[in-house]
């Protein structure tokens, strides 16, 4: 059972719980190698920055902008030997504005962790850094 402290501002919980982590990266070009390399780098950053190992993964939802056709981002996860985690790949909405950057892969990762919400680190790599410049590296 997960217990919260009586002070909600502390945002501290005892014991593992399910959280969602976000992240994104960009490619230099739409090539299979770029999709595999940058997606693997993104997943590695999520795990490393949050002190997780692959067994903490519950599911991964990837989106890619419409200019990415060379490979599924999930293929990078399977190539890394993680084949028992449910994954979904989808198209990112093509909405005009500053959040619509080209050659972008985003991920929503559901994981088990005992980290406090304010200690979670959401990596935005390469050209995707502009999406969340408010977050610490």
Secondary structure, DSSP 8 states (H G I E B T S, - for coil): --EE-S-GGG--EES-EEEEEEEEEE-SS--HHHHHHHHHHHHHHHHHHTT--GGGEEEEEEEE-TT--S--THHHHHHTT--SSEEEEEE----SSTT--SSEEEEEEEEEE-S-GGG----B-GGGGGGGTTS--
